[in-house]
Amino acid sequence: MTLTRLLAPRPGPVPDGWVLVSRVAAAVVLLCVASSRWVPVDLALLAPLGLDRLGGLGPVVALLALLLWVGTGVLAGAVVLLGVRRPLAATGLALLPLLAVVVLGSPVPFAVIAVLAGITVSAAWRSPTASVLATLAAIATVVLWFGVQVPMQAPLGSVVELQLTDGFAVAVLYAIGLGGLLAGTLVGRAGVASALDARQRVAARSAEVEEQSEVTAERARLARDLHDVVAHHVSLIAVRAETAPYTHPGLQPEARSVLAEIASDARRALDELRGVLGILGRSVGDRAPQPSWSDVAALVARSSSSGERVVLVGDPVERVASGTDPALGYVAYRVVQEGLTNARKHAPGAATTVRLERTAGLAVVSVVTAGAGRRTDDDEPTAPITPVPAPTRPLHVGVPTMPGTAGHGLVGMRERVEALGGRLVAGPRDGGFALEATLPVGAGAVR
């Protein structure tokens, strides 16, 4: 820690902690000054009136003297607090009592040293150089006391008479004490400043993270809106283009070819749209791949480790994923995720089976949640899935919603599945609920 850093000023407001330390210093100075019973005029001048001692004062005069001493202490404490914002002005005010020593020959007031020591503490935050100046002024006051050889009005009403034999030692002790106070103050200030800087850095980083989170949330919202609006209509174009030859058998081969190209272009546009929206919906710096078949097992494992009764059965994930389009894996993952979410939300604690099956032209993904009191495991599977032949036309079926919900998640799943030429079925089964997606793979898959 260099001297330049210790003496560097701190712009900005004074922290509350340093204000509290300054108030404590002011309170200590108030007690020291008030108990020293120092006043500019020597009470010995009142001897002709018989009022030179506290015992000879009348009750009213004694009360006035007490108020004078307390008032002097309050004034000294106020000067210390002034040092927080006006250290040079406070130092000048602290030195004014020395005029009484020079002009009137009164005892050297300990109040001057006490106030200057308090200013050393209070002024250090804004101006460490002012603290150094206050300490030097306090040491100069001690040297003055040593030089003029007059008594000092000390705390608790005591009077210190400096003898030539011990004066130098006392002066050295005062200098060491004041220097130690200055050093401790500057080191403590540096520690407080470091802690404050660290908190400010953390606060700035938190604000940056919060701002980035808001940006990410807005990007995700835009991605969802674009998907809801664009993907719905583009998938509708693809479905209508593919179903047109069946709903209008009289179409010419050229028209059928054009419709097939339209459907292919729409599917390709959906694939590109999903990729772009996937990037848009992710946070800055996140370039992790989209989930796929290989992540289904991890998703089931996480749900199981969180306390849900979930098992994964059927064909191995590697067999189901073999030769399939990555988009199918993404949709399958989302189907399982939606099914587990619905099970956790609407049937907490119920047994849930996630089943993966692969035929020559189809991949079947199902999430079956058993009803109350039913058990679903490898030995007793619930509602086994019967493979269906590969579709010769796009599959489409309505999606009933779960009781008590609006079914927005299932509607979104249906659009994802149908965009790939598949079919989604959701509804009650054997007292529970089943979500089943049938996806075309291989030659029958529509990109």
C-alpha positions as CSV (number, residue, x, y, z in Angstrom):
1,M,0.0,0.0,0.0
2,T,1.8,3.1,-1.2
3,L,1.7,6.5,0.4
4,T,0.2,8.0,-2.7
5,R,-2.7,5.6,-2.5
6,L,-3.2,6.4,1.2
7,L,-3.3,10.1,0.6
8,A,-5.5,10.0,-2.5
9,P,-8.7,11.9,-2.1
10,R,-12.1,10.2,-2.4
11,P,-14.7,12.0,-4.5
12,G,-18.4,11.6,-3.9
13,P,-20.4,11.4,-0.8
14,V,-19.0,10.3,2.5
15,P,-20.1,6.8,3.3
16,D,-22.4,6.3,6.3
17,G,-19.8,4.2,8.1
18,W,-17.3,7.0,8.1
19,V,-19.8,9.5,9.2
20,L,-20.6,7.2,12.2
21,V,-16.9,6.9,13.0
22,S,-16.6,10.8,12.9
23,R,-19.6,11.1,15.3
24,V,-17.9,8.7,17.7
25,A,-14.7,10.8,17.5
26,A,-16.8,14.0,18.1
27,A,-18.5,12.4,21.2
28,V,-15.1,11.4,22.6
29,V,-13.8,15.0,22.0
30,L,-16.9,16.4,23.7
31,L,-16.3,14.4,26.9
32,C,-12.6,15.3,27.0
33,V,-13.1,19.0,26.4
34,A,-16.1,19.3,28.8
35,S,-14.2,17.5,31.6
36,S,-11.1,19.6,31.2
37,R,-13.0,22.7,32.5
38,W,-11.0,24.9,30.2
39,V,-12.2,28.5,29.6
40,P,-10.3,31.3,27.9
41,V,-10.2,33.4,31.1
42,D,-8.2,32.1,34.0
43,L,-10.5,31.7,37.0
44,A,-7.7,33.0,39.2
45,L,-8.6,36.5,38.0
46,L,-11.8,36.1,40.0
47,A,-9.9,35.7,43.2
48,P,-10.6,39.3,44.4
49,L,-14.3,38.3,44.3
50,G,-13.7,35.1,46.2
51,L,-14.9,33.1,43.2
52,D,-11.6,31.5,42.2
53,R,-12.5,28.0,43.3
54,L,-15.5,25.9,42.5
55,G,-16.3,25.6,46.2
56,G,-16.5,29.4,46.6
57,L,-19.0,29.8,43.7
58,G,-22.6,30.3,44.4
59,P,-25.1,27.8,43.1
60,V,-26.1,29.9,40.1
61,V,-22.5,30.7,39.1
62,A,-21.5,27.0,39.5
63,L,-24.4,26.1,37.2
64,L,-23.2,28.7,34.7
65,A,-19.6,27.4,34.8
66,L,-20.9,23.8,34.2
67,L,-22.9,25.0,31.3
68,L,-19.8,26.9,30.0
69,W,-17.7,23.7,30.1
70,V,-20.3,21.6,28.5
71,G,-20.9,24.2,25.9
72,T,-17.2,24.3,25.1
73,G,-17.3,20.5,24.7
74,V,-20.3,20.7,22.4
75,L,-18.6,23.4,20.3
76,A,-15.5,21.2,20.1
77,G,-17.5,18.2,18.9
78,A,-19.2,20.4,16.3
79,V,-15.8,21.4,15.0
80,V,-14.8,17.8,14.7
81,L,-18.0,17.0,12.6
82,L,-17.3,20.1,10.5
83,G,-14.0,18.4,9.5
84,V,-16.0,15.8,7.6
85,R,-16.8,18.4,4.9
86,R,-14.7,21.4,5.6
87,P,-11.4,20.0,7.1
88,L,-9.3,23.2,6.6
89,A,-11.9,25.4,8.1
90,A,-12.3,23.0,11.1
91,T,-8.5,23.0,11.6
92,G,-8.4,26.8,11.7
93,L,-11.2,26.9,14.2
94,A,-9.5,24.3,16.4
95,L,-6.4,26.5,16.6
96,L,-8.3,29.6,17.8
97,P,-8.0,28.8,21.6
98,L,-4.3,29.2,21.3
99,L,-4.8,32.9,21.0
100,A,-5.9,32.9,24.6
101,V,-2.7,31.2,25.5
102,V,-0.6,33.8,23.7
103,V,-2.6,36.9,24.6
104,L,-4.0,36.1,28.0
105,G,-1.4,33.6,29.2
106,S,-4.1,31.0,30.1
107,P,-3.2,27.3,30.4
108,V,-2.7,25.4,27.2
109,P,-6.0,23.7,26.5
110,F,-6.0,20.0,25.9
111,A,-9.1,20.8,23.9
112,V,-7.0,22.0,21.0
113,I,-5.1,18.7,20.8
114,A,-8.3,16.7,21.2
115,V,-10.2,18.6,18.5
116,L,-7.2,18.3,16.1
117,A,-7.1,14.6,16.8
118,G,-10.8,14.3,16.0
119,I,-10.3,16.2,12.8
120,T,-7.6,13.8,11.8
121,V,-10.3,11.1,11.9
122,S,-13.2,13.0,10.4
123,A,-11.4,14.7,7.6
124,A,-9.5,11.6,6.4
125,W,-12.2,10.4,3.9
126,R,-12.4,13.5,1.8
127,S,-8.9,14.9,2.3
128,P,-6.2,12.7,3.8
129,T,-3.8,15.6,3.4
130,A,-6.0,17.7,5.8
131,S,-5.7,14.9,8.3
132,V,-1.9,15.1,8.0
133,L,-2.1,18.9,8.5
134,A,-4.4,18.5,11.6
135,T,-1.9,16.0,13.1
136,L,1.0,18.3,12.5
137,A,-0.9,21.2,14.0
138,A,-1.6,19.0,17.1
139,I,2.1,18.1,17.4
140,A,2.9,21.8,17.0
141,T,0.6,22.6,19.9
142,V,2.4,20.0,22.1
143,V,5.7,21.7,21.1
144,L,4.2,25.1,22.0
145,W,3.2,23.7,25.4
146,F,6.7,22.4,25.8
147,G,8.2,25.7,24.8
148,V,6.1,28.1,26.9
149,Q,6.2,25.9,30.0
150,V,2.7,26.6,31.2
151,P,0.2,24.1,32.7
152,M,-2.3,22.3,30.6
153,Q,-6.0,21.9,31.4
154,A,-6.4,18.2,31.1
155,P,-9.5,16.0,31.1
156,L,-11.4,15.2,34.3
157,G,-10.4,18.6,35.7
158,S,-6.8,17.8,36.2
159,V,-3.9,20.2,35.5
160,V,-0.6,19.0,34.0
161,E,2.4,21.0,34.9
162,L,5.3,20.3,32.6
163,Q,8.7,20.0,34.2
164,L,11.9,20.5,32.3
165,T,13.1,17.0,33.3
166,D,10.1,15.1,31.7
167,G,8.9,17.6,29.2
168,F,10.7,16.2,26.2
169,A,9.5,12.6,27.0
170,V,5.9,13.8,27.3
171,A,6.2,15.6,24.0
172,V,7.6,12.5,22.3
173,L,4.8,10.4,23.7
174,Y,2.2,12.8,22.4
175,A,3.9,12.9,19.0
176,I,3.9,9.1,18.9
177,G,0.3,8.8,19.9
178,L,-0.9,11.4,17.3
179,G,1.2,9.8,14.6
180,G,-0.2,6.4,15.4
181,L,-3.7,7.8,15.3
182,L,-3.0,9.3,11.8
183,A,-1.5,6.0,10.5
184,G,-4.4,3.9,11.9
185,T,-6.9,6.3,10.4
186,L,-5.3,6.3,6.9
187,V,-5.0,2.5,7.0
188,G,-8.6,2.1,8.2
189,R,-9.8,4.5,5.5
190,A,-8.0,2.4,2.8
191,G,-9.7,-0.7,4.1
192,V,-13.1,0.9,4.1
193,A,-12.4,2.3,0.6
194,S,-11.4,-1.1,-0.7
195,A,-14.6,-2.7,0.7
196,L,-16.7,0.1,-0.7
197,D,-15.1,-0.3,-4.2
198,A,-15.7,-4.1,-4.0
199,R,-19.4,-3.5,-3.2
200,Q,-19.7,-1.0,-6.0
201,R,-18.1,-3.5,-8.4
202,V,-20.5,-6.2,-7.3
203,A,-23.5,-3.8,-7.6
204,A,-22.4,-2.7,-11.1
205,R,-22.0,-6.3,-12.1
206,S,-25.4,-7.2,-10.6
207,A,-27.0,-4.3,-12.5
208,E,-25.3,-5.4,-15.7
209,V,-26.5,-9.0,-15.2
210,E,-30.0,-7.8,-14.5
211,E,-30.0,-5.6,-17.6
212,Q,-28.7,-8.5,-19.6
213,S,-31.4,-10.7,-18.2
214,E,-34.0,-8.2,-19.2
215,V,-32.6,-8.2,-22.7
216,T,-32.5,-12.0,-22.8
217,A,-36.1,-12.2,-21.6
218,E,-37.2,-9.7,-24.3
219,R,-35.3,-11.7,-26.9
220,A,-37.0,-14.9,-25.8
221,R,-40.4,-13.2,-25.8
222,L,-39.8,-12.0,-29.3
223,A,-38.7,-15.5,-30.3
224,R,-41.9,-16.9,-28.9
225,D,-44.0,-14.3,-30.6
226,L,-42.4,-14.9,-33.9
227,H,-42.7,-18.7,-33.5
228,D,-46.4,-18.4,-32.6
229,V,-47.2,-16.1,-35.5
230,V,-44.9,-17.2,-38.3
231,A,-44.5,-20.9,-37.6
232,H,-48.2,-21.4,-37.3
233,H,-49.0,-19.9,-40.7
234,V,-46.0,-21.4,-42.5
235,S,-46.9,-24.9,-41.1
236,L,-50.4,-24.3,-42.2
237,I,-49.2,-23.5,-45.7
238,A,-47.1,-26.8,-45.7
239,V,-50.1,-28.9,-44.4
240,R,-52.5,-27.4,-46.9
241,A,-50.1,-27.8,-49.8
242,E,-49.5,-31.5,-48.8
243,T,-53.2,-32.3,-48.3
244,A,-54.4,-30.5,-51.5
245,P,-53.9,-33.5,-53.7
246,Y,-56.1,-35.6,-51.4
247,T,-58.8,-33.0,-51.0
248,H,-58.8,-32.1,-54.7
249,P,-58.2,-35.4,-56.6
250,G,-58.6,-33.7,-60.0
251,L,-55.4,-31.7,-59.8
252,Q,-53.0,-32.0,-62.7
253,P,-49.6,-33.6,-62.2
254,E,-48.0,-30.1,-62.8
255,A,-50.1,-28.6,-60.0
256,R,-49.3,-31.5,-57.7
257,S,-45.6,-31.0,-58.4
258,V,-45.9,-27.3,-57.6
259,L,-47.8,-28.0,-54.4
260,A,-45.1,-30.5,-53.3
261,E,-42.4,-27.9,-53.9
262,I,-44.4,-25.4,-51.9
263,A,-44.7,-27.8,-49.0
264,S,-41.0,-28.6,-49.2
265,D,-40.1,-24.9,-49.2
266,A,-42.4,-24.3,-46.2
267,R,-40.8,-27.2,-44.3
268,R,-37.3,-25.9,-45.1
269,A,-38.4,-22.4,-44.0
270,L,-39.6,-23.9,-40.7
271,D,-36.3,-25.5,-40.1
272,E,-34.4,-22.3,-40.7
273,L,-36.9,-20.4,-38.6
274,R,-36.4,-22.8,-35.7
275,G,-32.6,-22.4,-35.9
276,V,-32.8,-18.6,-36.0
277,L,-35.3,-18.4,-33.2
278,G,-33.3,-20.8,-31.1
279,I,-30.3,-18.5,-31.3
280,L,-32.5,-15.4,-30.6
281,G,-34.0,-17.0,-27.6
282,R,-30.7,-17.9,-26.0
283,S,-28.7,-15.6,-23.8
284,V,-25.6,-13.7,-25.1
285,G,-22.6,-15.9,-25.2
286,D,-24.7,-19.1,-25.0
287,R,-24.1,-21.2,-28.1
288,A,-25.0,-24.6,-26.6
289,P,-26.7,-26.9,-29.1
290,Q,-30.4,-27.5,-29.0
291,P,-31.5,-30.6,-27.0
292,S,-31.9,-33.8,-28.9
293,W,-32.5,-37.5,-28.5
294,S,-29.4,-37.9,-26.3
295,D,-30.8,-35.4,-23.8
296,V,-34.1,-37.3,-23.1
297,A,-32.5,-39.7,-20.7
298,A,-30.8,-36.8,-18.8
299,L,-34.2,-35.0,-18.6
300,V,-35.9,-38.1,-17.1
301,A,-33.0,-38.6,-14.7
302,R,-33.3,-35.0,-13.5
303,S,-37.0,-35.4,-12.9
304,S,-36.4,-38.6,-11.0
305,S,-33.7,-37.1,-8.9
306,S,-36.0,-34.3,-7.9
307,G,-38.4,-36.7,-6.3
308,E,-40.7,-37.5,-9.2
309,R,-41.6,-41.1,-9.9
310,V,-40.4,-41.2,-13.5
311,V,-39.0,-44.2,-15.5
312,L,-37.7,-44.5,-19.1
313,V,-38.6,-47.7,-20.9
314,G,-38.7,-49.0,-24.5
315,D,-36.0,-49.0,-27.1
316,P,-32.6,-47.6,-26.4
317,V,-32.2,-44.0,-27.2
318,E,-29.4,-44.8,-29.6
319,R,-31.6,-47.1,-31.7
320,V,-34.5,-44.5,-31.7
321,A,-32.1,-41.7,-32.8
322,S,-30.3,-43.7,-35.4
323,G,-30.7,-42.1,-38.8
324,T,-33.3,-39.5,-37.7
325,D,-33.3,-35.8,-38.5
326,P,-31.9,-33.7,-35.6
327,A,-35.2,-31.8,-35.7
328,L,-37.0,-34.9,-34.6
329,G,-34.8,-35.3,-31.6
330,Y,-35.5,-31.7,-30.6
331,V,-39.3,-32.1,-30.9
332,A,-39.1,-35.4,-29.0
333,Y,-37.2,-33.8,-26.2
334,R,-39.8,-31.0,-26.0
335,V,-42.7,-33.5,-26.0
336,V,-41.1,-35.4,-23.0
337,Q,-40.4,-32.1,-21.3
338,E,-44.0,-30.9,-21.8
339,G,-45.4,-34.3,-20.6
340,L,-43.2,-34.3,-17.4
341,T,-44.1,-30.7,-16.7
342,N,-47.9,-31.4,-17.0
343,A,-47.4,-34.5,-14.8
344,R,-45.6,-32.5,-12.1
345,K,-48.1,-29.7,-12.3
346,H,-51.4,-31.7,-12.4
347,A,-50.5,-35.0,-10.9
348,P,-47.6,-34.5,-8.4
349,G,-46.4,-37.8,-7.0
350,A,-48.1,-39.9,-9.6
351,A,-46.0,-42.6,-11.4
352,T,-45.0,-41.5,-15.0
353,T,-43.6,-43.6,-17.7
354,V,-41.6,-42.2,-20.6
355,R,-41.5,-44.7,-23.5
356,L,-39.4,-44.5,-26.7
357,E,-40.1,-46.9,-29.6
358,R,-38.8,-47.2,-33.1
359,T,-40.2,-48.9,-36.2
360,A,-39.1,-48.9,-39.8
361,G,-40.7,-45.6,-40.5
362,L,-41.8,-44.1,-37.2
363,A,-40.5,-43.0,-33.9
364,V,-43.0,-43.0,-31.1
365,V,-42.5,-40.9,-27.9
366,S,-45.1,-41.1,-25.1
367,V,-45.4,-39.8,-21.6
368,V,-48.0,-41.7,-19.6
369,T,-49.0,-40.5,-16.1
370,A,-50.9,-43.1,-14.0
371,G,-54.1,-42.2,-12.2
372,A,-54.4,-42.0,-8.4
373,G,-53.4,-45.3,-6.7
374,R,-52.0,-46.9,-9.9
375,R,-48.4,-48.1,-10.2
376,T,-46.4,-47.6,-13.4
377,D,-43.0,-49.3,-13.8
378,D,-41.1,-51.7,-16.0
379,D,-43.1,-54.7,-14.8
380,E,-46.5,-53.1,-15.2
381,P,-46.4,-50.6,-18.0
382,T,-49.4,-48.3,-18.3
383,A,-51.2,-48.2,-21.6
384,P,-48.7,-49.7,-24.0
385,I,-48.2,-48.0,-27.3
386,T,-49.2,-49.9,-30.4
387,P,-47.0,-49.0,-33.4
388,V,-48.8,-47.6,-36.4
389,P,-47.7,-47.8,-40.0
390,A,-45.8,-45.0,-41.6
391,P,-48.2,-42.3,-42.8
392,T,-48.8,-41.8,-46.5
393,R,-50.1,-38.3,-45.8
394,P,-49.5,-35.7,-43.1
395,L,-51.0,-36.8,-39.8
396,H,-53.3,-34.4,-38.0
397,V,-55.4,-34.7,-34.9
398,G,-56.8,-32.3,-32.4
399,V,-55.4,-32.1,-28.9
400,P,-57.7,-32.2,-25.9
401,T,-56.4,-30.2,-23.1
402,M,-55.8,-31.4,-19.6
403,P,-58.6,-30.6,-17.1
404,G,-58.3,-27.2,-15.6
405,T,-55.8,-25.9,-18.1
406,A,-55.9,-23.9,-21.3
407,G,-53.6,-26.4,-23.1
408,H,-51.3,-23.7,-24.6
409,G,-48.3,-26.0,-24.1
410,L,-50.0,-28.9,-25.8
411,V,-51.1,-26.7,-28.7
412,G,-47.5,-25.6,-29.2
413,M,-46.4,-29.3,-29.1
414,R,-49.0,-30.2,-31.7
415,E,-47.7,-27.5,-34.0
416,R,-44.1,-28.6,-33.6
417,V,-45.0,-32.3,-34.3
418,E,-47.2,-31.5,-37.3
419,A,-44.6,-29.2,-38.7
420,L,-42.5,-32.4,-39.1
421,G,-45.4,-34.4,-40.6
422,G,-46.2,-36.2,-37.4
423,R,-49.1,-36.7,-35.1
424,L,-49.7,-35.7,-31.5
425,V,-52.4,-37.3,-29.3
426,A,-53.1,-36.2,-25.8
427,G,-55.9,-37.1,-23.4
428,P,-57.1,-39.3,-20.5
429,R,-56.0,-42.9,-20.4
430,D,-56.9,-45.6,-17.8
431,G,-57.6,-42.9,-15.2
432,G,-54.4,-41.1,-15.9
433,F,-53.2,-38.9,-18.8
434,A,-51.1,-39.7,-21.9
435,L,-49.2,-37.6,-24.3
436,E,-48.0,-39.5,-27.4
437,A,-46.1,-38.1,-30.4
438,T,-45.7,-40.2,-33.6
439,L,-42.9,-38.9,-35.8
440,P,-42.0,-40.1,-39.3
441,V,-38.3,-41.1,-39.8
442,G,-36.1,-42.2,-42.6
443,A,-37.5,-41.9,-46.1
444,G,-40.9,-40.9,-44.8
445,A,-39.6,-37.9,-42.8
446,V,-40.4,-34.5,-44.1
447,R,-37.7,-32.0,-43.6
